[in-house]
Amino acid sequence: MAALVAIVSLGVPGWPQVPESSAIVKGELHSDTPVYLPDYWVELEDVSHSRETHRVEVQFDGTFQLRDIRNGEYALRVTTLNGEPVHQELVTVGSQTGPLTVRLPAFHKQPAAPGTISVTQLRHPPARKAIQAVVSAQQFSASGQPEKAAEELEKAIRISPEYAEAYNNLAVQHIRLGHFEEARGEFARAIAIAGPNALLLSNLAYAQRRLERLPEAIASARAALRLDSGSAQAHLILGSILALDPRTRAESIPHLERAAETLPSARTMLENVRNAR
């Protein structure tokens, strides 16, 4: 199921009009095993003579979107941030192209987020029906039905109250629905069960940021970095908050520079902050 990445935008300019011969390709990345989805890129390479390639990072909820894609046949590839190939398939882009659902193979080596399995998780593994409810939630999420996905995840939690991943995934659906207070509570519950790790703390910081609880968000992001100093997501959320205050704007730049090494969205933010200074 999708894991959340803390991406905070300083502003998105208006998109130019897309020509009739072009399309907006939307999709969602899924995995049957726990992975950190923002650790992946999606590429579309035109298989015609032009060999044109379009590339985009996967977002916090597993979604991706590529614009101005000409109609035709493309090789869709999923790679890690380091360029390691993970999945490839052929897709057709046209005016009637619907959202793509891309499922990662279960056998490839996953980029692992730092963290350990808590004693609580070892003592209370999720029941089979709870896991089935999470799988059902994935299907609803892939079809653009976050409300039903949330219902299935709530069912999973009722069956297995110590199912940390279900709480995290439920929080992601709340983020999609704009229910940031609920998301904050679910992330906190996941941390209470699984123990603190950089991923969950970054997710919590994102929800706190959207609720304008800036001191709490800063504290969560700093805690994430104490556990994993290389967490691009924690650097991004912390840098984005520090950049809001002229008194801490200079401090934000090293964090945004670290995040910009792997997150293109951080590069745009970093440029905006430097221009503001």
C-alpha positions, 0 to 999 in steps of 0.5 A: 500500500502507499506510503506518504512522502512529505512534499510541500509546494511553494506554489504551482504555476498554471499548466500550458494548454495540452495539444489535442494530439497529446495526453495526460498520463495518470497512474498509480504504483502498487506493491504487494509488499511494504515499500516506500513508493517515493523511492521510485521513478516512472519513465515513458519511452516512445518506442517509435523512431523518436525514442523520446523519454519522459520521467517523473517521480512517484508521489506520496500516495503512489500516484504519478502524472506525465503531461504532454505525452503524444499519442503512441506506443510507449515502454513504461519503466519503473526504476529506483532513484539510483536508476535500477530497473524494477519493472517494464511493460508496453502501454498505449497512449491515446485520447481514451487512455485511462489511469494506469495501474502498475504493480511492482514485482514481489521478488525484486530488492526493495529500497528499505526505509530505516526501522525495526519490527516492534515487540508489539508487532511481533506479538500481534501479527495481523489476521488473515482477514485484516490483510485481505481488507488491506488488499481490498483497500488497495483495489479501491485506492487504485480505482480512485475511491479513497472513501471505500479504501478507508472503510476497508482499512478501518475494517482491517484495524477492527480485526487487528487493532495492532496493525501499524501498516493499516493505520499508516495506509488509512492516514494516507487515504485521509490525506487524499480526502483532505482530513488532515486531523484524522491523518495526524491521529492515524500516523501517531497510532502507527508510531505508537505500535511500530515505534518511531522511524523516519518514514512514519515521523516524516508522514506525521510531520506532513500532516502537522504541516498541513494543519499549520502546527508548525512547531510540532511538524518541525519537532517530528521532522527533526526526530526523523532526521535523528533516526535517519540523517539521509531521509530526503522526505524529512529534509524536505518537510523541515526545509519547507517549514524553515523557509517560511520564516525569514529568520530561519530561511538560511537554515532551510537551504542545507535541508533543501539541498539534501532533499534536492539530491533525489527529489526534483520537487525539492529543487524547485523549492530550493530555487524559490527560496534562494530567489526569495533571499 
